[in-house]
Amino acid sequence: MTLDDATRQRIEKIIGSDRVVLFMKGNRQMPQCGFSATLVQILDTLLPGYTTVDVLSDPGIREGIKEFSSWPTIPQLYVGGEFLGGCDIVREMYSSGELQQMLTQAAATAR
């Protein structure tokens, strides 16, 4: 699939709408896959609020975000507009403390 301009602009607007954006299957209250649930659990321990985007409710975003990031799977986490990765990468970053550091830096630059 080729990412059309309208979908690219929608994705960029979503990513720019919050310092932490998680494209996932389901939503924060009801993840629809284990990988999405894992990232919600991690983020919930670190942040009071962040944006989730349910890719299951929007096929254009579901396919478009994969093209946008050049990453083939969902979930995808963006912090400060930067794509961090999917479940395995974010879990490793959390275990090492790198994720916490990035969230702190993103919060400081957002002020």
mmCIF file of the C-alpha atoms, coordinates in Angstrom:
data_MODEL
# 
_entry.id   MODEL 
# 
loop_
_atom_site.group_PDB 
_atom_site.id 
_atom_site.type_symbol 
_atom_site.label_atom_id 
_atom_site.label_alt_id 
_atom_site.label_comp_id 
_atom_site.label_asym_id 
_atom_site.label_entity_id 
_atom_site.label_seq_id 
_atom_site.pdbx_PDB_ins_code 
_atom_site.Cartn_x 
_atom_site.Cartn_y 
_atom_site.Cartn_z 
_atom_site.occupancy 
_atom_site.B_iso_or_equiv 
_atom_site.pdbx_formal_charge 
_atom_site.auth_seq_id 
_atom_site.auth_comp_id 
_atom_site.auth_asym_id 
_atom_site.auth_atom_id 
_atom_site.pdbx_PDB_model_num 
ATOM 1   C CA . MET A 1 1   ? 0.000   0.000  0.000  1.00 0.00 ? 1   MET A CA 1 
ATOM 2   C CA . THR A 1 2   ? 1.157   3.504  -0.813 1.00 0.00 ? 2   THR A CA 1 
ATOM 3   C CA . LEU A 1 3   ? 0.483   6.115  1.820  1.00 0.00 ? 3   LEU A CA 1 
ATOM 4   C CA . ASP A 1 4   ? -1.658  8.888  0.351  1.00 0.00 ? 4   ASP A CA 1 
ATOM 5   C CA . ASP A 1 5   ? -1.167  12.511 1.394  1.00 0.00 ? 5   ASP A CA 1 
ATOM 6   C CA . ALA A 1 6   ? -4.472  12.766 3.268  1.00 0.00 ? 6   ALA A CA 1 
ATOM 7   C CA . THR A 1 7   ? -3.698  9.735  5.432  1.00 0.00 ? 7   THR A CA 1 
ATOM 8   C CA . ARG A 1 8   ? -0.123  10.924 6.015  1.00 0.00 ? 8   ARG A CA 1 
ATOM 9   C CA . GLN A 1 9   ? -1.443  14.298 7.181  1.00 0.00 ? 9   GLN A CA 1 
ATOM 10  C CA . ARG A 1 10  ? -3.981  12.628 9.513  1.00 0.00 ? 10  ARG A CA 1 
ATOM 11  C CA . ILE A 1 11  ? -1.224  10.481 11.036 1.00 0.00 ? 11  ILE A CA 1 
ATOM 12  C CA . GLU A 1 12  ? 1.105   13.463 11.451 1.00 0.00 ? 12  GLU A CA 1 
ATOM 13  C CA . LYS A 1 13  ? -1.704  15.427 13.131 1.00 0.00 ? 13  LYS A CA 1 
ATOM 14  C CA . ILE A 1 14  ? -2.420  12.556 15.537 1.00 0.00 ? 14  ILE A CA 1 
ATOM 15  C CA . ILE A 1 15  ? 1.269   12.129 16.400 1.00 0.00 ? 15  ILE A CA 1 
ATOM 16  C CA . GLY A 1 16  ? 1.585   15.872 16.973 1.00 0.00 ? 16  GLY A CA 1 
ATOM 17  C CA . SER A 1 17  ? -1.505  16.006 19.194 1.00 0.00 ? 17  SER A CA 1 
ATOM 18  C CA . ASP A 1 18  ? 0.202   14.590 22.302 1.00 0.00 ? 18  ASP A CA 1 
ATOM 19  C CA . ARG A 1 19  ? 3.733   13.919 23.504 1.00 0.00 ? 19  ARG A CA 1 
ATOM 20  C CA . VAL A 1 20  ? 2.952   10.181 23.810 1.00 0.00 ? 20  VAL A CA 1 
ATOM 21  C CA . VAL A 1 21  ? 0.818   8.437  21.180 1.00 0.00 ? 21  VAL A CA 1 
ATOM 22  C CA . LEU A 1 22  ? 0.193   4.709  21.005 1.00 0.00 ? 22  LEU A CA 1 
ATOM 23  C CA . PHE A 1 23  ? -1.264  3.201  17.836 1.00 0.00 ? 23  PHE A CA 1 
ATOM 24  C CA . MET A 1 24  ? -2.791  -0.042 19.049 1.00 0.00 ? 24  MET A CA 1 
ATOM 25  C CA . LYS A 1 25  ? -5.494  -2.620 18.593 1.00 0.00 ? 25  LYS A CA 1 
ATOM 26  C CA . GLY A 1 26  ? -8.322  -1.560 20.866 1.00 0.00 ? 26  GLY A CA 1 
ATOM 27  C CA . ASN A 1 27  ? -8.018  1.259  23.379 1.00 0.00 ? 27  ASN A CA 1 
ATOM 28  C CA . ARG A 1 28  ? -6.419  1.959  26.731 1.00 0.00 ? 28  ARG A CA 1 
ATOM 29  C CA . GLN A 1 29  ? -9.399  0.593  28.653 1.00 0.00 ? 29  GLN A CA 1 
ATOM 30  C CA . MET A 1 30  ? -9.833  -2.466 26.428 1.00 0.00 ? 30  MET A CA 1 
ATOM 31  C CA . PRO A 1 31  ? -6.764  -3.607 24.455 1.00 0.00 ? 31  PRO A CA 1 
ATOM 32  C CA . GLN A 1 32  ? -7.624  -6.124 21.739 1.00 0.00 ? 32  GLN A CA 1 
ATOM 33  C CA . CYS A 1 33  ? -4.296  -7.965 21.553 1.00 0.00 ? 33  CYS A CA 1 
ATOM 34  C CA . GLY A 1 34  ? -1.636  -9.053 24.016 1.00 0.00 ? 34  GLY A CA 1 
ATOM 35  C CA . PHE A 1 35  ? 1.070   -6.823 22.554 1.00 0.00 ? 35  PHE A CA 1 
ATOM 36  C CA . SER A 1 36  ? -1.137  -3.745 22.829 1.00 0.00 ? 36  SER A CA 1 
ATOM 37  C CA . ALA A 1 37  ? -2.090  -4.747 26.385 1.00 0.00 ? 37  ALA A CA 1 
ATOM 38  C CA . THR A 1 38  ? 1.593   -5.027 27.321 1.00 0.00 ? 38  THR A CA 1 
ATOM 39  C CA . LEU A 1 39  ? 2.346   -1.505 26.121 1.00 0.00 ? 39  LEU A CA 1 
ATOM 40  C CA . VAL A 1 40  ? -0.712  -0.109 27.900 1.00 0.00 ? 40  VAL A CA 1 
ATOM 41  C CA . GLN A 1 41  ? 0.475   -1.755 31.130 1.00 0.00 ? 41  GLN A CA 1 
ATOM 42  C CA . ILE A 1 42  ? 3.939   -0.244 30.726 1.00 0.00 ? 42  ILE A CA 1 
ATOM 43  C CA . LEU A 1 43  ? 2.651   3.237  29.898 1.00 0.00 ? 43  LEU A CA 1 
ATOM 44  C CA . ASP A 1 44  ? 0.059   3.134  32.686 1.00 0.00 ? 44  ASP A CA 1 
ATOM 45  C CA . THR A 1 45  ? 2.859   2.604  35.217 1.00 0.00 ? 45  THR A CA 1 
ATOM 46  C CA . LEU A 1 46  ? 4.706   5.666  33.900 1.00 0.00 ? 46  LEU A CA 1 
ATOM 47  C CA . LEU A 1 47  ? 2.106   8.187  32.758 1.00 0.00 ? 47  LEU A CA 1 
ATOM 48  C CA . PRO A 1 48  ? -1.242  9.487  33.945 1.00 0.00 ? 48  PRO A CA 1 
ATOM 49  C CA . GLY A 1 49  ? -2.305  10.308 30.406 1.00 0.00 ? 49  GLY A CA 1 
ATOM 50  C CA . TYR A 1 50  ? -1.415  9.586  26.809 1.00 0.00 ? 50  TYR A CA 1 
ATOM 51  C CA . THR A 1 51  ? -3.228  9.212  23.503 1.00 0.00 ? 51  THR A CA 1 
ATOM 52  C CA . THR A 1 52  ? -4.249  5.869  22.066 1.00 0.00 ? 52  THR A CA 1 
ATOM 53  C CA . VAL A 1 53  ? -5.446  5.309  18.524 1.00 0.00 ? 53  VAL A CA 1 
ATOM 54  C CA . ASP A 1 54  ? -7.533  2.204  17.812 1.00 0.00 ? 54  ASP A CA 1 
ATOM 55  C CA . VAL A 1 55  ? -6.330  1.014  14.417 1.00 0.00 ? 55  VAL A CA 1 
ATOM 56  C CA . LEU A 1 56  ? -9.080  -1.615 14.298 1.00 0.00 ? 56  LEU A CA 1 
ATOM 57  C CA . SER A 1 57  ? -11.694 1.133  13.942 1.00 0.00 ? 57  SER A CA 1 
ATOM 58  C CA . ASP A 1 58  ? -9.876  2.828  11.036 1.00 0.00 ? 58  ASP A CA 1 
ATOM 59  C CA . PRO A 1 59  ? -8.444  0.603  8.273  1.00 0.00 ? 59  PRO A CA 1 
ATOM 60  C CA . GLY A 1 60  ? -6.786  3.592  6.593  1.00 0.00 ? 60  GLY A CA 1 
ATOM 61  C CA . ILE A 1 61  ? -4.811  4.418  9.726  1.00 0.00 ? 61  ILE A CA 1 
ATOM 62  C CA . ARG A 1 62  ? -4.142  0.721  10.387 1.00 0.00 ? 62  ARG A CA 1 
ATOM 63  C CA . GLU A 1 63  ? -2.360  0.268  7.063  1.00 0.00 ? 63  GLU A CA 1 
ATOM 64  C CA . GLY A 1 64  ? -1.121  3.844  6.807  1.00 0.00 ? 64  GLY A CA 1 
ATOM 65  C CA . ILE A 1 65  ? 0.783   3.827  10.103 1.00 0.00 ? 65  ILE A CA 1 
ATOM 66  C CA . LYS A 1 66  ? 2.763   0.778  8.964  1.00 0.00 ? 66  LYS A CA 1 
ATOM 67  C CA . GLU A 1 67  ? 3.779   2.610  5.798  1.00 0.00 ? 67  GLU A CA 1 
ATOM 68  C CA . PHE A 1 68  ? 4.397   5.864  7.679  1.00 0.00 ? 68  PHE A CA 1 
ATOM 69  C CA . SER A 1 69  ? 6.849   4.274  10.104 1.00 0.00 ? 69  SER A CA 1 
ATOM 70  C CA . SER A 1 70  ? 8.206   1.569  7.797  1.00 0.00 ? 70  SER A CA 1 
ATOM 71  C CA . TRP A 1 71  ? 7.326   -0.824 10.619 1.00 0.00 ? 71  TRP A CA 1 
ATOM 72  C CA . PRO A 1 72  ? 5.100   -3.818 9.788  1.00 0.00 ? 72  PRO A CA 1 
ATOM 73  C CA . THR A 1 73  ? 3.343   -4.418 13.094 1.00 0.00 ? 73  THR A CA 1 
ATOM 74  C CA . ILE A 1 74  ? 0.988   -2.823 15.604 1.00 0.00 ? 74  ILE A CA 1 
ATOM 75  C CA . PRO A 1 75  ? 1.314   -1.515 18.333 1.00 0.00 ? 75  PRO A CA 1 
ATOM 76  C CA . GLN A 1 76  ? 3.560   1.428  17.572 1.00 0.00 ? 76  GLN A CA 1 
ATOM 77  C CA . LEU A 1 77  ? 4.676   3.989  20.156 1.00 0.00 ? 77  LEU A CA 1 
ATOM 78  C CA . TYR A 1 78  ? 5.580   7.607  19.409 1.00 0.00 ? 78  TYR A CA 1 
ATOM 79  C CA . VAL A 1 79  ? 7.175   9.885  22.002 1.00 0.00 ? 79  VAL A CA 1 
ATOM 80  C CA . GLY A 1 80  ? 7.757   13.543 21.207 1.00 0.00 ? 80  GLY A CA 1 
ATOM 81  C CA . GLY A 1 81  ? 6.844   12.844 17.593 1.00 0.00 ? 81  GLY A CA 1 
ATOM 82  C CA . GLU A 1 82  ? 9.514   10.150 17.294 1.00 0.00 ? 82  GLU A CA 1 
ATOM 83  C CA . PHE A 1 83  ? 8.720   6.520  16.516 1.00 0.00 ? 83  PHE A CA 1 
ATOM 84  C CA . LEU A 1 84  ? 10.223  4.302  19.215 1.00 0.00 ? 84  LEU A CA 1 
ATOM 85  C CA . GLY A 1 85  ? 9.091   0.861  18.099 1.00 0.00 ? 85  GLY A CA 1 
ATOM 86  C CA . GLY A 1 86  ? 6.708   -1.948 18.839 1.00 0.00 ? 86  GLY A CA 1 
ATOM 87  C CA . CYS A 1 87  ? 6.136   -4.150 21.840 1.00 0.00 ? 87  CYS A CA 1 
ATOM 88  C CA . ASP A 1 88  ? 9.501   -5.909 22.085 1.00 0.00 ? 88  ASP A CA 1 
ATOM 89  C CA . ILE A 1 89  ? 11.573  -2.759 21.628 1.00 0.00 ? 89  ILE A CA 1 
ATOM 90  C CA . VAL A 1 90  ? 9.496   -0.716 24.067 1.00 0.00 ? 90  VAL A CA 1 
ATOM 91  C CA . ARG A 1 91  ? 9.575   -3.535 26.628 1.00 0.00 ? 91  ARG A CA 1 
ATOM 92  C CA . GLU A 1 92  ? 13.390  -3.620 26.373 1.00 0.00 ? 92  GLU A CA 1 
ATOM 93  C CA . MET A 1 93  ? 13.565  0.177  26.683 1.00 0.00 ? 93  MET A CA 1 
ATOM 94  C CA . TYR A 1 94  ? 11.353  0.010  29.787 1.00 0.00 ? 94  TYR A CA 1 
ATOM 95  C CA . SER A 1 95  ? 13.501  -2.713 31.374 1.00 0.00 ? 95  SER A CA 1 
ATOM 96  C CA . SER A 1 96  ? 16.685  -0.718 30.784 1.00 0.00 ? 96  SER A CA 1 
ATOM 97  C CA . GLY A 1 97  ? 15.221  2.595  31.994 1.00 0.00 ? 97  GLY A CA 1 
ATOM 98  C CA . GLU A 1 98  ? 15.648  4.186  28.572 1.00 0.00 ? 98  GLU A CA 1 
ATOM 99  C CA . LEU A 1 99  ? 11.888  4.629  28.086 1.00 0.00 ? 99  LEU A CA 1 
ATOM 100 C CA . GLN A 1 100 ? 11.513  6.471  31.382 1.00 0.00 ? 100 GLN A CA 1 
ATOM 101 C CA . GLN A 1 101 ? 14.372  8.769  30.381 1.00 0.00 ? 101 GLN A CA 1 
ATOM 102 C CA . MET A 1 102 ? 12.799  9.507  26.990 1.00 0.00 ? 102 MET A CA 1 
ATOM 103 C CA . LEU A 1 103 ? 9.424   10.270 28.583 1.00 0.00 ? 103 LEU A CA 1 
ATOM 104 C CA . THR A 1 104 ? 11.076  12.651 31.037 1.00 0.00 ? 104 THR A CA 1 
ATOM 105 C CA . GLN A 1 105 ? 12.924  14.422 28.212 1.00 0.00 ? 105 GLN A CA 1 
ATOM 106 C CA . ALA A 1 106 ? 9.726   14.669 26.128 1.00 0.00 ? 106 ALA A CA 1 
ATOM 107 C CA . ALA A 1 107 ? 7.868   16.169 29.100 1.00 0.00 ? 107 ALA A CA 1 
ATOM 108 C CA . ALA A 1 108 ? 10.623  18.742 29.643 1.00 0.00 ? 108 ALA A CA 1 
ATOM 109 C CA . THR A 1 109 ? 10.654  19.864 26.009 1.00 0.00 ? 109 THR A CA 1 
ATOM 110 C CA . ALA A 1 110 ? 6.848   20.082 25.920 1.00 0.00 ? 110 ALA A CA 1 
ATOM 111 C CA . ARG A 1 111 ? 6.852   22.778 28.601 1.00 0.00 ? 111 ARG A CA 1 
# 
